[in-house]
Amino acid sequence: MESSLNNAYIDAQGGLKKKVLFVITQSEFGGAQRFLYNLVSHLDPNAYDILVTVGSTGNGDFQRVLKAGSIPNQTLKYLKREPGIHDLRAVAEIRDLIDKYRPDVLFLNSTKAGFVGSLASVFPKRLNALKVIYRIGGWSFNDPWPKWKKWFWILLEWLSAGWKDIIIVNNQHDLGQAKRLHIKPRREIVLIHNGIETYKLDFLSKEEALEKLFEKAAKFSGRILQAKNIVGTIANFYPTKGLEYFIEAADYFHDMDDLVFFIIGDGEARPELERRIREKGLEKKVFLLGQMPDAFRFLPAFDIFILSSVKEGFPWSLIEAMAARLPVIATRVGAVPEIIDNGKNGIIVEPKDPAQMAKKIREILESDHLKKELGIQAHQTVLFQFELDKMVKKIEELL
C-alpha cells in the first residue's frame, strides 16, 4: 500500500488517482494513435493522472490532436520507428521518465514502443511496483516482410513478453498466434475489440462530401469529374494496406465510365501507386486524394468501401464505413472475420485477389437491394457490438 501511495497522485479533493504513462512510437495519426486517443480522452480525469509520450517519427499530427484535447503529452527524442543505436538511448530516456513521473501503470502501444518500453521497465533492474500493459494492434511479424525479418520480430515479442504483465490484442487471429508462438506475459493475454462512438461520428451529407471530394480530385487531375458511382477507401500508403490490389481491381472497370475509385490517404508508397495507375491507363479512373483531416466525414460520398489490406489488426476505417451505412468489401485479415458475417453485413474476399474484389464490386453495383441491405446490417453491427464504452470499460478493469 505504501508504494501505491507514493506513486499515486492525490487531487485537490483528496481522491487517489492512478498514474498512467502511455508510450507510442509514431506521431502520425494512424490506427494505434486513434485507439490511444479514444482511450485517454474517455478516462475519468478524477480517477486517472495521465501522460502520453510520443516517439519522434512521423508528421506530428497525433501531438496536435492531443494538444487540441488538452491531454498532457511530450515527445520522446530517441524513440523512433527504424532500428538503430538510438534505441539504447530510448531505453534510457523512458527509464528516466519512469523514475521522474513514477507511474502505477506503463501502457505501451505498438511494436517498437512495446519492446523498448518493457526493456526500460526491467533494465538495469526490474521495477516490481510498476504494472506493464502492452497493447498491440496487429503483430508486426504478419507484415509482408522477408521470413528472416518475421522471425526476428517473433523472437523479440517472445523474449519481451516476460517483461510485461498484460498483453492486449484486438482480434482472435492475433490471440491464436500468441498462444501458438508461446508469447506469454507474466499475467495474462486479453482480447479487447476496438470501439467507436457511432452517434458522435459527424459525417458530412452525401452531397457535401461528394462536392468536396470532386473538388479535391479535380485539383489533383486538372479535370472536372462526373461520376455516378464511387468506390473508395481510406488508408495510409503502407505495404500492409494492399492498395496495389485496390488499383488492380479498378482495372476491371474500363467499361464503366461513370465509376471512379478514390483513395483518401498518403504515405511512402505514393510513387509506386502512381506508377501503377499510369501503367494501367487508370488516370481517369483512380484518384489519390492525399491526407484529409477527419477523413471519415467523407465516407457518405462512397457507394462502396473497400479494405484491401494484406495485414490488419482491427481496422478503424472499416467500422467507420460500416457506421456510415456503407456496403463494405474487406479482405480476410486480422479481425475482419470477427466483424463481418460474409454476405450479411458485408463481403469478405481473399487478400491479394483483385479479380474477386472486382467481381463483388460489380455484384453490389448491380443490386440496389443488396447495397442497401448490406449497409443497414453493417450499421447495426457496429452499433451493438463495437461501441467505445465497452472497449474503455474493459481496459479500465485492467488498469
Secondary structure, DSSP 8 states (H G I E B T S, - for coil): -HHHHHHSEE-TTS-EEEEEEEEEEE-S--HHHHHHHHHHTTS-TTTEEEEEEEEEES-SHHHHHHHHTT--EEEETT--SS-STHHHHHHHHHHHHHHHH--SEEEEESHHHHHHHHHHHHSSS--TT-EEEEEESS-GGGSS--HHHHHHHHHHHHHHHTT-SEEEESSHHHHHHHHHTT---SSEEEE----B-GGG-----HHHHHHHHHHHHHHHHSS----SEEEEEE--S-GGG-HHHHHHHHGGGTT-TTEEEEEEB--TTHHHHHHHHHHTT-TTTEEEEE--TTGGGGGGG-SEEEE--SS-SS-HHHHHHHHTT--EEEES-TTHHHH--BTTTBEEE-TT-HHHHHHHHHHHHT-HHHHHHHHHHHHHHHHHH-BHHHHHHHHHHH-
